Amino acid sequence: MVLKIFFPQCCNRADSGLLVGRWISGHDSAVVLAVIHYPFIPGQVKQYIQQMQAQSGVELSVLGSWSLPKEGQEGMESFLRDLSTIFPQQRWLQIHREVGKTGFTCQIVNRDQNGRAVQKETKKKNKTVEEENGEAGGDEEEKEEEEKVIFVHYEQRKVMLSQLHPIQNGVPDPKTDPPSELRQMFQTVAHSEPLFFMDRYDDGPLKSTHWQSEGREASIIVELLKQASVPLCLLISWLLSIWTWICNIRIFSLYPLRWLSSKLSTCVQLSYRTEHMRTLSSAKPAAGHTQFMRKANILVSFLVDVALGMLLISWLYRDNHITMLANALVPAADHVAKELDELLQWLMGAPAGLKMNRALDQVLGRFFLYHIHLWISYIHLMSPFIEGILWYGGLSACLGLTFALSLLSDMVALLTFHIYCFYVYGARLYCLKIYGLSSLWRLFRGKKWNVLRQRVDSCSYDLDQLFIGTLLFTVLLFLLPTTALYYLVFTLLRLVVVLFQGVLHLSVDFINSFSLFAVGLRIFRSYRLAEGVKFRVLCEEPGTALHLLMEINPLKFSTVVQMYRTPTYSCYPKDSWAALVKKLFVGELIYPWRHKTIKTE
């Protein structure tokens, strides 16, 4: 039979006294939490344990005695042994440490049904001469009396502050299954925090040793921040209520404004940050570890976002950078228009030596050239207001770098609206021809698409229908290369714009969702996020019990990022590469703002 005793390292050199802790139910193990020093009054010890048990909710009790011999305390061990009658327990531990030795010896006093104490030596006994001569029953009696003890030393502060995470990879959830011995040990130390408030600097009737025995930790700055957080949360809640009232005005719920706000990245980011501020300004404390980590990650990401935004503002409004950007924007738009004009002139000729349908080529080329001229005229009309737009738009960075990036994404979408129009025209025309050719190809094979049953059925066609179908198929087939070339060119241009917007949205999503607080906690205080524990032999002296040192295994960085990542909106569809290539091949429109659950027509 093996008895495990979880012993705190801070109590290795504690003065002689009583061991306070808890027996783990369902397991043959005990957790030592503190050592109450001699001298003490047993009645006060009982009252103190009842008080701590009511505050912490942990079934605390006196596990036994701790003896570290010093000068003038020769009879201390026998006195502590007699205390087992005052604190009646089914099992009484007598842990003794000798001077000059690292290991402990432990004796266990069990009480039988009549209440008599039966002492058992836990260290391994040597065989007597009578046992060597073969006395009957000697080995069996020794095995019955022998009870091995394993001391598991742990660092009390790290265990109390750490959060033991459930193991992944399909292992049952600890919420539904009975808690393991190790989890009960962690919970016992964590819930016994009221026990650690008393230290040797307190003028109380009892003196104890635990991880705070060198003085109670406190911070004036932390206390001041706690006091200042209450009015700050009230102010934020009041501002959020005003903002919610403004957003709920009837004019903003009309279809055009509601549709436009759902497509603008700045409005989406603003609503997202509003939800974050509601979470942070909530008066309710965090219900558990997950909610606490979520609030901490949101707060840290918000502070980092605002700090990066202020750095961007300091760069924009220093050395007249906004004027430089405004002066460079119109020439850049003219350069893009010139490049598009040359591209269309190349397509209207013989691009790459291909022989195009001249009539359709000229119609499409002139149609797109007209749009370019309209767009460049609009840019020149807006050129006097561009600097003012950039100046006031740059102030949005004070709300965070994510707002500036979202505003930049919207500005790119507006400045490249003509490219989007070219892509839509080419994609619709190409998609119409692809679906027309597929329908006419079924006509040649005597098939048709059944709209009601959503399948291809057999069908008999007349001679006139086959003649008209052949004529249309020939026309669409010979016009397809010209349309496909225009569609290919403008699709590539559209993909360049979408790729740039995708980088901006990924940057915003990274700032919003990255669990910076959890990663910082993993780097600087890795024991706070525990995945498990590991043991190594600490001491194995002859005549003493086995001593193991329990060390905390921190979570992996990938697990920390995945587990504590803040959920955010997803602006880009999460289709597979095969589905994306299929959409591009058949000419379906690709919208960067469309979610995965929304069906694309």
N, C-alpha and C positions, 0 to 999 in steps of 0.2 A: 504494500500500500504506500503510495507516494502523496505527500502533502506539499503543496506549493504555497509559499508565502511571498507575496509581493511586498518588498521592503524598500522604503524610500532611501536614496543615497544620503540625503541630508541628515538622517538619523543614525548614521554609522558611528558617530562619536558623541551621541547624546548622553546626558546624565541618566542615571538609573531611574526607572519609574514604570509607569503603566503604558501598555500598548493600546491605542485606540484605533479601531478600524471596523471592518465588516467581513463576515463570512459570506462567500459567494454561494448563493443558493444553487443547488443542482450540481455543484462541483466541489471537490475536496481541496479547496484553496481559500486563502484569506488575504485581505488587502490591509496593510498597515498604513494608517494615515498620519498619525502623530504619536509622540511620546510625552506623557504628562510627568513632569519631574517630581521627585521627592524633595521637600515634604509636601504633603497634601492631606486633605480630610476626605475620606471615602464618600461621605454624604454630599460634599460639594462636587466631587467628581461625577456622581450619579446625576445630580441636578444639572450639571453642565452638559453631560451627554444627552439628557432628555431635551434640553434647550436646543442643542445643535441638531438633534434628530428632527425636531419640529420645524426648524428653519430650512434644513437641507432636504428633508424627505428621505434620507438614507437611514437604513437600520443600523445605526452605530452601536457599538458595544465595546467593552473592555476585553480584548483578545487574550491578554496575558501580561507578563512582566518582561522588562528589559533590564539587564544587569551589565553594567560596565564598572568593574571594581576600581575604587580610588582609595586614597589614604583616609583612614578613619571611618570606613564603611565596610568593616569586616562582616558584620551580621546583616547586611542589606539583602543578600540573596535569600536567606531563610525568611526574612520579613516579607519580602515580595512573594515568596511561595505561599505564605499563610494567607495572603490576600485573596486567594482563590475561593475561600469560604465566604468572604464578604461580597465578592462579585460572582455569584453562582453562574457558571457556564458549563455546558456539556463537555467542552474541551478547553483546557487552559494551557497556553503556550508560555514556556519559560525559556527565553532566549538569553544566552550568556555569551559575552565576548571577553576573552582573556587578553591581558596586556601583552603586546608584542606579536599578536596574531591578527591576521586579516579576517579569517573565517569565524563563523559563529557556531555554537553548539545549541541544540534545542531539545528540550524535554517537554513531553506532552502529558498532562494530567487529565485523564478521562474519568468520568463519574459513572459508576454502574447504576443499576436500578435502585439500589438501597442508598444511593447518594455517597458511597464511599469513593475516595479518590484512589486511582490506580495509575502510578507513574510509569511511563515508558521512555526508555532511552532511545533516541533517534540515531545516534551514531552507531556504526557497525561494531558489534562486540566480537572479541576474539574467542576462539573456541577454548574451552577449558580442558583440563587433562582428562576429566571424566568423560567428556564428549568424544575425545580422541580414542579413549578406550572402548567406545561403543555403547554408552548407556542408552537405553531405549527411550525414544521420545524426546531426546535432547534437542535435535535439529528442528523438530516440529514446534516445540515450545519457543525456540528462539525466533523462528519465522513468524509465529503468532505475535510475539512481543515486539519484534523489530518493525519500526515504521520509519521509512526514509523521508527526509525533508529536503526540498530544493528551495533555496532562496533566490528569488528573481528580483534583482535590484533595478529600480527605475528612477528616473529623474522626475520628481513630483511636479515641478513647474511645467515642463514640456508636456507631460501626460495630461495635466489639467487644461492647458490651453489648446491642445491639439484636437482635431476632429477626425475620427477614424471613419474613413469612407468605405462604403460597401464594395466588395470585389465585383468586378464586371465579368464579362464573358459567360453569361448564362447562369451564374450562381444565384440561388434563390435570394430574394430580398429579405434582409434582416427584420423588416417591419412586420412581415407575416410569420417568419420562423422564430423560434425561441432564441434570444440573444446568446452569443457564445461567451465562453469564460473571459476571453480577452476584451470583448466589448463591454461586458458587465464591469470589468475592472476599470476601463476608461471612464465609463459613466459614473462609477462610484467616486473616482477622484474628481471628476468635473463637477458633480453635484455637491461635493463636500466643501465648496468654496467658503461658506460661512465659518467652517472650522479653522481656516487659515488666517482669519482676521486678528487673532490674538497672538502677540509675540512677546518676547522677553522685555520689551520696553513698556508694556502695559502694566499698570499697577493693579493687578487682579489677584485673586486668591490662588490661581493656578498658573504655573509656568509650563510651557510646552515647547517642543521642537518640531518644526516642519519647514517647508521651503521658504517661508517669510520670516523666519526667526531672526534674521539680521535686520529687520525693520520693514515696516509696511510701505509698499510702493504707492506713491501718489505724485500727481503733477498738477501744479497750479494752473498751467496753461490749459490742460485738458478740462479741468473743472470750470474755468472761465468760458471755454468754448461750449461746454454743455449748457451753461446758463444763458449764453448768447444765442444758442440755436433755437430756443423757444420763441422769442419775438421774431427771429428771422423766418422761421417756418410760418408763423402767422402772417407776416408780410407777403411772403411768396404765395400763400393760399389766397390772400385777398386779391393780389394781382392776377392770379390764375382765374379766380371767379369773374373778375372784370373781363378778362380775355375770352373766357367761355361765353359770357353774355354777349360780347361783340360778335363772336363767331356764330351764335345762334340767331342773329338777326335774320328776318325773313328774306331779305334781299340776297343774302349769301347762300341761301338754300335753293335758289333758282337753278334750273338745269345748266345753263351755260357757265355760270360761275362755279357751280359745284364740279362740273366736268373739267373745267380749266384748272381748278385747284388740285384735282386729283392727278393731273398730268404734269404740273410744274413741280420740279424737284424741290424748290425752295419751300413751297407750301407743305409738301409731304414731310420735309425735314422739320418744319416748324411744328406740325402736329405731333411728330415723334418726340421732339424735345418737350413739348407740353405734357405728354404722358410721363416723361422722365421726371419733370419737376413735380408733378402730382405725386409720384411715388416717393420722392425725397421729402416733400413737405408734409407727408402724412404724419399725424400725431401718434399713430399706433407704433409701438416698437416692433422690431423684427421678430416674427414668430419663431423662426428657427435659423439654423446656420445658413441654409440656402438663400433665404430672403435677406439675411444680413449681408451675405457676400454680393447679392445682386444690387442692393442699395449702395454698398461700398464701391462696386465697379462702376455704377452709374455716376456716382459723385466724382470719382477720380477721372473718368473719361470726360465728364463735363468740364472739370477744371483744366485738364490738359487741352481740351478743345478750345476753351476760351483763351488760354495762354498762347497757343499757336495762332489764334485769330488776332490777338494783340500784336504779336510779332509781325504778322502780315500787314496790319495797319501801319505799324511803325515804318515798314519798308515802303509802302505805297505812298504815304504822305511825307516822305523824306526825299529831298533832292528832286522834287517835282516829277515823280515817276508816273503819276496819273496823266499829266499832260503829254508825256512822251508816249504812253500807250494810246491815248486818244488820237494823237497825230499819226501814229503808225497804223491805226486800224483801217482808215479809208484807203490808203495806198495798198494795204494788204488785200482789201476787198476788190480793188481794181485789178490787182495782179491775179487773183483767183478768177475773176471774170474773164480776163484776157486769156488765161490758160484754158478755161472752159470753151471760149470762143474758138481758139485754135484746135481744141479737141473735136469740136463739132464740125469745123471745116475739114478736118482730116477724115471724119466719119462720112461726110457728104461726098467725098471723092471715092478713091479705091483703097480703103484701109487694108494694109498688109497684103495688097495685091488681090483682094477678094472682089468679085464682081457682084455688086449689090443691085437690088431693084431700084432703078434711078428715080422713078416717080415717088415711091414711098420714102426713099432716102431723103429726097429734097423736102418733102412735106414734113417729115419728122425733124430734120435739121433746122428748118426755118421756124418751126413751132418752138423748139427749145431755145433757139437764138433770141426769139422774141421775149421769152421768159427771162433770159439773162439781162437783156437791156432794161426790162421793167425793174428787175431787182437792183441793178446798179444805180438806176435813177432814184429808187427808194433810199438807198444807202447815202447818196449825195444829199438827198433832202433831209435826212436825219443827222448829217455830219455836224451841224452846229450844236446839237444837243448831246452828242456822244460823251463829251468831257463831263458835263453835268451828271449824266447817267452813271458814268464810272465813279465820279466823286461820291455821290450819295450811295451808290451800290457798294462801294468799298467799306462804308460804315457798317454794313451787315456783318463784317468780320468780327465786330466786338461781341456778337452773340456766339462766335465760335468759328473755327476754320471750316467746319462742315457747312455752315450757311454760305460762306464765300464760295466753296467748291460747288454747292448746289446752284447758286446764282450763276456761276460760270457755265455750268452745264446747260442751264436755261438760255443763257446768252448765245452759246454755241448752237443750240437748237434753233434759235430765231435767226441767227446770221447765216445758217446753212439751210434755211427753209426751201430755197430754190432747188438745192440738190435733192432734198426729200421729195419735192414735187416731181422732179425728173425721174426719180426712182419709182414713185407711185405710178406715173404715166406708163413708163416702160414695163413695170411689173404687171399692171392690169392688162395691157395689150398683149404681152407675152403669155400671160396666164389664159387669156381668152383664146388664143390660138392653140395652146397646148390642149386645153379641154375640148376645143372644137375638133382638133385632129384625132383625139382619142375617141370621141363620139362617132366620127365618121369612119374610123377604123373598125369600130364594132358594127357599123352598118354594112361594110364589105363582108364581114364574116357572118352576117345574118343574126346579129345579137343586138340587144338594146338594154339600157339601164332602167330597171324597175324602181321607180321612186318610192312606191309604197312598201315594197318588201326589201329595199336596199340591197339589191343583188342584180346580176346580169342574167337575163332570160333570152331564150330564142325568139326570133320574130321573122316573119316573111314580109319582104318589101316589094312594091311594084317597080316596074321598069322606069317610070318617071322619077321615082324617089332615088333609085340607084344612079340615074343619070345626073340629077342635081347634086347628089352626095359626092359623086366622082368629080364633078366640076368644082364644087366648093373645096374638096380635099386637095385638088391640084393647086388652086389659088392660094390656100393657106400654107401648103407645103413650100411653095416657091417664095412666098413672102416671109416665111419663118426665119431664114438667116439674117435678113435685114433687121427684123424686130429683135432677134436674139442678140445681135451685136450691140444694139443700143441698150438693151436690158443688161447685158454683161458689163458694159462700161459704167453705167450709172449705179448698178448694184455694187461694184467695187468702190466707187466714190462714197456711196452710202455706208458701206461697211467700215471705211476709214473713219467717218464721223462717229458711227456707233462705237467703234473701238475706243476712240478718244473719250466719248461720254462714259463708256464702260469703265475706263481707268478712273475717272472722277467719281463714279458711283461706288466703285470698289474701295476707293480711299475713304469716302464718307462712311461706308458700311464698316470698314476696318476700325475707324475712330469710334464709331458708335457701339460696336459690339465687342471690341477686344477687351478681355478681362485683365486690365492693367493692374488693378489692385491684387487680384489673385496671383498673377505672375510675380509681382513684387514681393508678395508674401512667401511665395515658393522660393525666391532667390535669397531673401534676407532672413526669413524665419521658416525654414523648410519643415520644421516639426509641426507647424500649425495645420498643415494639410497632410495627414498620414494615410498611407495606403496599407500599411501593415507594420509588423515589427520583426526584428531579427535578434537572435540571442548569440552570445559568445561567452565562453567560460571565463569567469572573473577570478575565481580562486578555487583551488582543489587541494587543500591542505589535509594531511592525515589526521584523523580524529575529529574533523569538522564536516559539516554538511556541504553539499555541492552548491556553489554560488555562480549564478548566471547574471549577466548584464543585458538588460533589455534596451535595445536601440530602436528608434523610430525610422521606418522607411518612408521617405516623402513620396508624394505622387509624382508621376512623370509630367514633364512640361506639356506634352501633347494632351494628356488626360486633363490637366488643369485648364488648358485653353478650351478644350471641347466641353468640359463639364460646366464651367462658369461663364461661357460665352453668352452675352446678352442677346436675346432674340431681336432681330431688326426686320424692317421691311425688305423685300427682295425685288429690286427693280427690273432685273433681267430674267428672261425665261430660263428655266433649268431643263431645257430639252437636251436630249442626247445629240452627239455630233451627227449621227445618222439621220435623225429627224430634222436637224437644221439643214443638212445637205439636200434632203428631200424637198423641203420647203423652197430652197433656193432653186432647185431644178424645175419645179412645177410653177414657180412664179408667185408663191404665196408671200404676203407682206410680213415682214419681221418687225415687230414693235418692241423697242427696248423697255417700255414701261409695262408691258402686258405680263401678268402673273402666270404661273404654271397652271393654275386651276381654271383660268379663263380660256375658253375655247376660241381659237382663231378661225375666222371664216375663210 
